[in-house]
Structure formats: C-alpha cells, structure tokens
C-alpha cells in the first residue's frame, strides 16, 4: 500500500509539472490529440502614435466580452478574451488544432470559413449600435495572420466620426450610387499584408447607426474602403421623428484604418436640410413644408398635414371633409356622413354617431370641461391659453409632435408677404388654396366642410371653420372661419366651443433661416473633412 501511494504521488508530480510547463508555453495538450488549449496575445492596429483615433485616452482597448475567430487551416475556432480587458494587449484562449500558421478575424464570425488567404461569409452589418465616444464592436472588422501565438490585428474598415448637437434615434450614412455598397456579407482578403473587403451578397448602400444617441457626444460608423462616386448623404433622425440631412454632391473616399471626421451637426447652425419623414402616424407624402416663420425669438419650420383629421388619422384626400370635433375633444361625436353634390351644392347628411361620454349632439351639454350643469367651462378660461397635448385631438390621434394650429399659427398664414390665399376647387369641392411664397411645393388645400350644431351639418361647400388650439374665454375658442359664397372672406375669431369644426394638424420644428442646401467640395485626409 505504501509503495502504491508513493507511485501515485510521483505520477501527480509529473502531471503537475507538465501542467505548469504547458502554461508557460500557453498550450496544453489534451488526450494526446491534435487539438490544443491555446492562448494568443493580440494587439490592434491603431494604437501606434500615428493613429487619429481617440477612443479610450489615446488607444483602442480590448473589451471584456471580446471574441475572435481563429482558423487553424480546417476549423473556425472561437477564442474568448481571458486577460487584458481595458488594455491594448489582450489574451484570447480557446481550442485549436496544430498548424504552421493561423488566421484570425475580429469579431468572432460564427459562419465564416477559411479559403486560402481569404475568410468568406463575414458580415459588415448595415445596422450598427451607437456607443458613446466609440464604435459598434460587431462592425469593427479586423484580420491577423501569424505563425505563432502573437496576433497583430489590422483594421479591415475605416471610420466616419460625427458629433450631433441634438439627441437622435438614428444616423444614416447613404451612398448615392445603386451599386456602391457600404455593408453586407463579404470576404476578407489578406493577400498584400493588409485586409480588404469584397462584398458578396446581401449588400446595402447605407449604414444605420441606431440606439440612444445623446447630444454633444462623438460617435463612429465603421465603413469599408470604398469611393462613393455618385454622391452621398448623412441624415439624423431626432427623437420626434424629424429627419435632417446633409448631402455631399462630389465623391468621397473612405480608407482602411482612417477616421474621417465629418464634424458637428446642429439643427440651427449647420446646413442641414429638414427632410420630411414619418412622424407619429403621418407618412412623408402626407406632410407639406410651408417654410420658416418666426414666433417670438425663435424660427420655426411650419409643416402641415395635407388633409383634415379623422378619428383614425388623416382623411385620404385633401378635398375630404374629415371628422368634426368640439374644442378640446380628442374624438369626434359624429364619425360618418354622406356627401352628394359639388361646389356650392354640396349636401351632407350625418349617418353615424359615437356615444362617447354620452355625446350624441354638438351643444353645451356635451362640452368638454363643462362646469357642472352650466353652459361654460372651468378649464382654459383665459384669453390666449393653449390646449395641453392631452386635450389636443391632433396630438392624441396622430402622436409625434402633431397639434391643432394655435391662433398665432393661423395668424402667420395671413401674412401676405409669405403666403397667398386663393379661392379655388379641388375635385369640384370648394376651399382655399394656401401657397407659401418661399416654396414651389409648399401648398395646402382647406376645403370648406361646414359645421355641426346639435345634430345637423350645414354650410358645406360655402363656409366652414377650422379650430385653433387657443382659448378665448370660458365658453369660446379661436377658429379660422372661411366663407366663399358671393364674397371671398376669411378671418380668425372666437366661436362657441361646442360646435363641430374641422381640424387640420400641424407641427413646428425649430429651424434656422440659413440656406439648408449643402454640397461637398473638398476633402483632405490629413485634416478633418472640409464642407463647402
């Protein structure tokens, strides 16, 4: 028994010695097979003094969750960072076969394969995650080749650097050419000692940086080495859904291992063009940019919906009457009507009612904010008070930043130097065309849809009113009144709140009066990007 114990102790010592020896050499042989537990020491290109990247002090650091693919000539092996997080030297451990050379790709590519000097089925994602003062590590493609356990990774991508001065939900970099690709499935090649990207399938001409993009923070977008000859653009979607775009009319070249700083972007001091996009429930083709005007000390871009409000959104056509709302009601009592005739001979009959809040007629008994059994209200009783968004039908139905126009907005449309009113018809229905003198396409049509009083609708085709979001007194609010029969008349005046009137939604965007058109004229790789 004693001899047996001594033999076992000797065997344990040999195993222990072998284990320590293998740790010193960063390898452990398991089961005497060709597979080894290995540890590779990895560095990244870009940590030299010449780099322009400043992502963590002056260096690019490894992340604690980093993983890489290591190809041993046959297999795609996953290696995980085990030491060196937050430093420039990382140690990655995993299992790989014995090989005279190793090819590595960052980050780990589950479906990739080695073919000669190339790694196929790699992905440069078209949607990248926004990281404050950094980049999406899943897009930061790097490649290395080695005959030992030291990996010197080189960047397969370059970066675009931006700093929005306002909070965004996404940033989109887009090529102008139909075949100028920025993302997709690709092959990484290492033929000349530096990585290159060739797209193979699922290509995209745009890259979207998404996430919680905060104001006054730097972000990086990983891009391939490519020249965009047909122009390009970069757009910023703010937290309300507004999209601001700056366009480069000339070609731009992105280089591997190079950061291009496109600069800072502001809605008020940069030449960003407001491009209408979906906001709330309203698509771009249902919005009209009526130009910039001033309220107080701010300049706003005035954007109207192209048609009137209904209980479900916007009316389909600009000449449709839409639904009829009492002031402060976020839903209409009457939701259906039949319409016959055209011009001044329109006949309208109400055909359906919604018994919401026991409202079956438009009179003082159904008045929102009614004070007990009285005919007046106990909210918004002062001249000039504005409807809160929770009581604004346009905002509640369309979401986003849509609202009922205030009296001040309607007043602005009466400024003859900026807007022109013309009595006209659309599809044989009477109304006013309001045209912005600053825009070829800035035109809206306001049909005269009549008004509902109690349970009857009258005046369609000859007169009609549009609510403002501004109160006048405890029983009245301001409305835009349109009258077309015999005379050409329009004004803004107080009306009883219980009338059923039309609503034309609007949204205001803080905007600069500066020319929004921008082009790219110059670029210098030794300096930051130059806009002209």
N, C-alpha and C positions, 0 to 999 in steps of 0.2 A: 504494500500500500504506500509506504514511504517513497519507494523508488518511483512509483507511478505518479505521485504528487509532484516530485521533483521534475519528472519529464514534462508534465503539464505546465509547470511554471516556466520551464525553459522554452516551450513552444509559445507560451503567451508573450514572453520577452521578445522572441523573434518576430511575432506578429506586430507587437508594439513598435519595435524598431523599424519594421517595414513601413508601418503607417506613418511614423514621423518622417522617414526618409522621403516618402511619396509626397507628403505635404510640402516639404522643402522644394520639390520639383514641380509643384502644382498639378500632379497627376496621381491617380490611384488606380491600380489595375484591379478589376473586379472579375472574379471567376475565370481568370486567365484567358478572357476573351479579347477581341479587338476593340471593344467599347471601353472608354476610359471616362472617369470623372475628371474633368479638366477645369482649370481656371485661367481665363485670358485677361490680361491687363490692357485696357482700352483708353485711348486718348481721342480727342476730337479736333479736326481742323477748325481753325477759327480762334484757337487760344494763343496764337502767336501774337507778337506785339503789333503786327501789321493789320490785325483784324479791325473792322469798323463796327463789329457787334459789341454792344454793351448790354448784356442781358442779365448778368449777375456780377456786379462790380465791373471787371474788365475781362471776365472769362465766361465760357459756357460750361455749366456744371452738369454732372450726371444727376438723374433723378432716382429716388429710392425704388420706384416701380419700373425702371427701365428693363426692357428685354430685347435681345438681339437674336437674329438667325445666324447660325454658324453652319456652313456647308463643308463636310469632310470629303467631298467628292461623290458621295452617294446620298446622304441624308440631309434633311433640313432639321437642324437641332436647335431647340430653344434653350438659350442661356439667360440667366437672371442675375441682375446686379446683387452682389453679396457684400461688397465693401466699396467705399469711396463715394457714397452719396454726398451731394453738395460740394464735391471737389472735381478737379479736372482729370483725375486718374480714377478709373473705375475698374473693379474686378468682377468679371462675369463668370459664373460657374454653371456647369451642366454636363451632359454626357455626349461624347462624340467619338467617332472611330479614328483609328490611327491614320494619318495622312501626311504626305510630304508638304502639302500646302492647305491653307484654309481660306475660305471666302466668307466674309461676314456682311450682314445688312442690318442697319438700324432704321426703324424699329423692327421687331420680330414680324415676319411675314409668314403666316400660317400655311398659305397655299403656294408659296414660291418654290422654284426648282433651280438647280444649277445646271447650266449648259455651256461648257467651255469656260470662257471668261465672263459669261453673262448670267444674270439671275432673272428668270422670267416670272411672270404673274405677280408682279409687285404693284402696289396701289399708291398713287399720289392722290389723296382724297380731294374731291371737289367741294366738300363741306368741311371746314376746319374749325376747331374750337378756339374761341378767343381766350387768351391768357394774358393777364395784365403784365406789361413790360416783357413779354416773351412770345413764344410761338406754340402751336399745337405739335406736341412731340410725335404724334402719329403721322404728321406730314413732313417731318424733318428727316427726309431720306438721306442716309449716309452709307458708304460702302468701304470695305477694307479687304486687303489680301495680305497673307502672311505665311511664312514658312515655320513660324514658332508661335509662342503664346502671347505675343505682343501685337495688338491691333491698332493701327493708326488710321482712324476713320477719316474719310474725306467726304465733304458735302456733295450730294448729287443735285441739290437745289440751291437757289438763291432766295433772298427775302425782300419783300416790299414792306417798308415801315411807314405807318400812318399814326397820326395823333388827332382824333376827333375832339373838338371843343364842346361837344354835346353828347349826351348819352344815346346809345344806339342799340338796336336789337340785332342788326347785322350790317356787314360791309361786304360789298360785292365788287370784285375785280373782273372785268369782262373784256375779252378780245373782240375787235371789230370784225375780223375775218371768220368765215364759216369753218375753216379748217386750221385755224391757229389755236392749238389745244393747250390748255393750262393744267389739266388734270385727267385722271383716268387710270385704267390698267396699263402697265408699262413694263419694259425690260430695262434693267440696269446693266450697263456695259462697263468694263474696266480695261479696255484694250490699250489705252495710251498712258495708264497710270493714274488717271482721274476718272471719276464716274460720269456717265452720260445717260440721258433718259430718252427712250423711244416709246411712244405711245402705241398700244396695240389694239385696244378695244375699250368700249365704254367711255370714250373721250368726252371731255367737256371744255367749252370755250370760256367758262367762267369759274371762279373760285369764290365761295361764300364763307366769310368769317362770321360765325354766329355765337350767341351767348350774351352774357351780361357785360356789355361794352360800356365802360364808365367814361365820363367826361374827363378831358385833360390827362389821358393815360395813353401810353405808347402801345401799339400792337403790331405784330409781324405776320405776314402772309407768306407761306412757302410757295415758291414758284419755280418752274423748270427753266433751264437755259433756253430761251426762245426769243425770237424777234417778232413783234406784232406789227406787221407792215400795214395793215388796213385800219389802223387807229385802235383806240381802246377807251375804256371809261372806268371810273371808280365811283361807286354810289354808296350812300349812307342812309339807312332806314332808321329814323329816330323812334322813340318809344311810343309815339302816337300813330305811327304808320306812314308818316311823310317820308318821301324819298328825295334825297338831294344828290345830284350827280355832277361830276366834273369830267369833261371829255378831253382826251388827247387826240388831236387830228393827225399828228405825224407819228411815225413808227417809234417804237421804244424797244430796247433790247435788255432782257433780264439775263444776268450772268450767274454761273455757278459760283457759290462761295462769295457772293457780293450782296450787300444790303443797299437797296435804293430807298432813300428817304424822300417820300413824296410830300412831306411837310405836315402842317397842321391845317385842319379843316373846320371852319365855322360857318354857321348859317347866316351870320350877319356881316362878316368881314372877308369872306372868301368868295370867289366867283363860282359859287355852287348854284346850279340851276335846280329849282324845285320841279321834280317830275312827278306827275300825279300817279299815285299807286293806290292799291286797295286800302281804304281807311274805314275801320268799322265794317259795316255791311255794304259799303258802296264801292263798286269796281271803278277802275280808272276812266272807263268810257262814259261813266255817269257823273263825271265831275268837270267843271269848267273853271279855268283860271281867269278871273276877271281883272287881274292886275294888282298893283300895290297902291294902298292908300294909307293915310295917317290918322290915327286916333290918339290924342294926347301927344306924348313924346315918343311913340313907337310907330314903326311902319309895319303894316300887315299885308300879306298876300290874301286876297279875297277869293275864296273858292266856293262856288255854288253847286248844288246838285242840279242835274239837268231836268228834273221833273218833280212833281209835288209828292208830299208824304202820304203814305197809306199805313194801315195798321200793321202791314207785313214788311214795309220797306219803302221803296220808291215806286211810283206809278211807272208803267212800262214805257210810255211815250211822253214827250214833252208837252203835247196838247191834251193829255188826260187830266181830268179834274182832280183826281186823288180823293182822299177822305177829308171829312170836315171835323175840326177839333174845336172844343171850347178852350178858352185860355187857361193854361195850367193843367189841362187834362192830358195824360200821357197815352190815351187811347180814344178813338172816336166812338160816339154813341151809334151813329149810323155808319155802316161799312159797305153797303151795296146800293147802287142806284142804276136806273136805266136811263140812257141818253139817246134821244132822237133829234133829228134836225141838225142844222149847222148855222153858222153865222149868228145873226140876231134872233133866229127862230129855234134856238135850242130848247127842247122840252126835257126836263129832268124829273123823274119820279123816284122817290126813296122806296126801296124794296126790302130792306132788312135792317134790323136794329140789334144792337148788342145791349143786353140788360145789365151791363156792368154798373155796379154801385146803384142799381135801381134807376139808371138813367134811360128813360125812353123818349125824352124830348129835350130840346135845347132851350131851357129857360132858367130862371133864377133858382128853381128847385133842384136843379142838377149842377149848380155852380160849384166848381172846386173851391175849397177854402171858405165855403159859406159859413157865416157866423150864426149858428143856431138856426132858427126859423126866419132869420132876417134875409133881406134881398142883397145885403152887402157882405163883404169878406173880412176875415180877421188876419189875413196874411197878404203881404205885398200891397200895403195900403198907401204908400208914399209915392209921389211922382218921381219916376226915374229908377225905381227898384227893379232889379233884374231877376228873372226866373233862375232858381237854382237848378243845377243839372238833373237832380232827381225829379223835378217837376217839368222838365223840358221834353216834349214829345219827340223831337228830332233826335235828341241825345239818347233817350231811353230805347227808341226803336232801332236806330242806326248804329249806336255805340260810337267808338272812336272819340273824336272831338267835334262831332256834328252838333249843331244847335239851331234853335229858331233865331233868325236875324234880330238883333236889337234895333230899337228905333234909330240909333246912331248909324247902323249899317244901312238901313233903308235911306236915311238922310244922305249918306255918301253917294248912293246911286243917283241922286237928283243933281249932283254936281255936273253941270252941262259941259264943263271943260274936260271931263274924264269919261262920261257916259252919255250915250244917245238913246232916247226912248222913241220908239216908232209904233204907232197903232198898226197892227197887221193881223194876218191869219196864218195858222199852221194847220194843215189838213182840214181847212174850212172852219176852224174854230177860232173865235176872236181872242185877242190878247195883245199884250205889249211885247215887243222885242227890245231887249236892253243890250246894247253893244258897248263894249269897252273900247275907247279910242286908243288904247295902248296895245291892243292885241287883235290880230286878224281873226282868231278863233274864239275870242272871249265874248260870247253871245249867249244869252238865255232867253227863253220864251215863257211869259207868265200868262197862262190862259185866265180869262175871267170866268170863274166857276160858280158865281152866285154865292148865296149864303143860306144857312139853315137857321130858321127861327121857329121854335117849338117843333112841329113835325112836318114842316113844309120847306121846300127848297125853291128859292126864287132868284131871278136876276141873271141866271146863267146865260152867257152869250152877250150880255150888255154890261154887267157890272160884277164886281167881286172884290173880296178883301183877303189880305194875307196878314196873319198875325205877326207882331213883333214879340220879343221876349221881354218887353219893358212895360211895367205897370204905370198907370196914370193916377188912379185913385183906388178907393176900396171897392169900387164896382166896375172899373173900366181899365182897359189897357190900350196901348197904341197899336194901330194896324195900318197897313198900306192899302188904301182904297183906290180902285181902278174903275173908271166909268167911260164907256166907249160910245154909247148911243147918242147920236146927234153931235156931241161935243167930244173933245179929246181932253179928258180931265183925270188927274191923279193927285192924291195928297196923302199925308200921314196925319191921322187924327185919332182921338180916343173913341173906342166903341165898347159897348157892354160886353163883359167877359163871357157871357153865356152863349153868344152867337157861335154857330158852327162855321168857321172860316178855314180857308186853305192854309197850308204850311209849306214853305219852300226852304229846305235845310241849307245851312251854310257852315263853313268852317274858316277859321282865321289862323294864319301861320305867321309868326314873327319873321319878318323878312327885311333885307337891306334893299335900298333903292339902287344899289350898284348893278351894272350890267351883268347878268348871270352867265353870259356866254364866255367860255374859256377854251383855249387850244394849247397844245404842247408845241413849243417851238425849239427848245434847246434842251440838251442833256449832257452832263459832264460826269463821267464815272468817278473822277477824283473828288468831286464835290457832291453836295446833295442835289436832288433833282431840281431843275430850274423850270418853273412855269412861266409862260409868257402870254 
